[in-house]
Amino acid sequence: MAHWHGISRRKSSGGRLKRPSSYRGKRRTEIASEKQFTMIGDTSRKCYRKRAGSQSVRVLFDTVINVADKKTGKVTQATLQSVSENAADPNYVRRNIMTKGAVVETDKGQVRITSRPGSHGVINGVLLE
């Protein structure tokens, strides 16, 4: 469901504001896109149209992560297994939701996600020692 970021029709005291509600409706630019979380599963991405016709890509499900190793300086692909930590929300660990800063278990070891999967359209991370 979309989230509306418009002007409230109520005052902070709870009283009704007459003027904005009488002539001004909701605007298309004030509606946010729906929440889409990145989870572990069969690869799926979604394109969103943004303002002025530009597009952004979101990762909905993926099983692969690009892992950078600081010691060797090389980037390899690893298979995602589960989310072990997520500072954004403790419930995201139970639901296997990935955000920037989340620590995930892979076949190469623990990896911290450095990209924003919901904004960048790719999952990148750094190998933790």
C-alpha positions in Angstrom: 0.0 0.0 0.0 1.3 3.5 -0.9 2.3 6.0 1.8 1.2 9.6 1.5 3.6 12.4 2.4 1.2 15.4 2.0 -0.1 18.2 4.1 -2.2 17.2 7.1 -5.7 18.3 7.3 -5.5 18.6 11.0 -3.8 21.1 13.4 -1.3 19.9 16.0 -4.1 20.4 18.6 -6.4 18.1 16.6 -8.6 20.8 15.2 -9.6 20.8 11.5 -7.8 23.0 9.0 -10.5 24.4 6.7 -8.5 25.9 3.8 -6.2 23.1 2.6 -8.8 20.4 2.8 -11.5 22.5 1.0 -9.6 23.2 -2.3 -6.5 21.0 -2.3 -6.5 17.3 -2.9 -3.8 14.7 -2.8 -1.0 15.1 -5.3 0.7 12.3 -7.3 4.1 13.5 -6.2 3.2 13.2 -2.6 2.6 9.4 -2.8 5.6 7.2 -1.9 6.2 3.9 -3.6 5.3 0.7 -1.7 7.7 -0.9 0.6 9.7 -3.7 -1.1 12.1 -5.7 1.0 15.1 -7.6 -0.3 15.1 -11.3 0.7 16.9 -14.5 -0.1 15.3 -16.5 -2.9 15.1 -17.0 -6.6 16.4 -13.9 -8.5 13.8 -11.2 -9.0 14.2 -7.5 -9.7 11.6 -4.7 -10.2 12.0 -1.5 -12.2 10.3 1.7 -10.9 9.5 4.8 -12.9 10.7 7.9 -11.1 10.2 11.6 -11.8 11.1 12.8 -15.3 11.0 9.3 -16.7 14.1 8.0 -15.0 14.1 4.5 -13.6 15.4 2.7 -10.5 15.9 -1.0 -10.0 15.2 -2.8 -6.8 16.3 -6.3 -5.8 13.3 -8.3 -4.5 14.9 -11.7 -4.2 18.5 -12.9 -4.9 20.8 -15.8 -4.0 24.1 -14.3 -5.1 26.2 -11.5 -3.5 29.4 -9.8 -4.9 32.0 -10.2 -2.2 35.1 -8.0 -2.0 38.1 -9.4 -0.1 40.2 -6.6 1.5 43.3 -8.8 1.8 43.5 -10.0 -1.8 41.7 -7.0 -3.3 39.6 -9.3 -5.5 35.8 -9.5 -5.9 34.1 -12.9 -6.2 30.5 -14.1 -6.2 29.2 -16.0 -3.2 25.9 -17.8 -2.5 23.6 -16.3 0.2 22.5 -18.6 3.0 20.9 -16.5 5.7 20.9 -13.1 7.5 22.7 -13.3 10.8 22.6 -9.6 11.9 20.7 -6.5 10.9 21.1 -3.2 12.9 18.1 -1.7 11.0 15.6 -4.0 12.7 16.0 -7.2 14.8 12.8 -8.6 13.1 14.6 -8.4 9.7 16.9 -11.3 10.9 14.0 -13.6 11.4 12.5 -12.7 8.0 15.8 -12.8 6.2 15.5 -9.2 5.0 18.7 -7.6 3.7 19.5 -3.9 4.0 22.8 -1.9 3.9 24.9 -2.8 6.9 23.3 -6.3 7.4 25.7 -9.2 8.1 24.8 -12.3 6.0 26.1 -15.9 6.0 27.6 -17.0 2.7 29.6 -20.0 1.5 32.7 -17.8 1.8 32.0 -16.7 5.3 30.3 -13.7 6.9 29.8 -10.7 4.7 28.6 -7.1 5.5 26.4 -5.6 2.9 27.7 -2.3 1.6 25.2 -1.5 -1.2 21.6 -0.5 -0.9 19.7 -3.4 -2.5 16.5 -1.5 -2.6 18.1 1.5 -4.4 21.1 0.2 -6.3 19.6 -3.0 -7.8 22.6 -5.1 -6.8 23.9 -6.7 -3.6 27.6 -6.0 -2.8 29.4 -6.7 0.4 32.8 -6.9 2.2 34.2 -10.1 3.7 34.5 -10.0 7.5 37.5 -11.7 9.2 
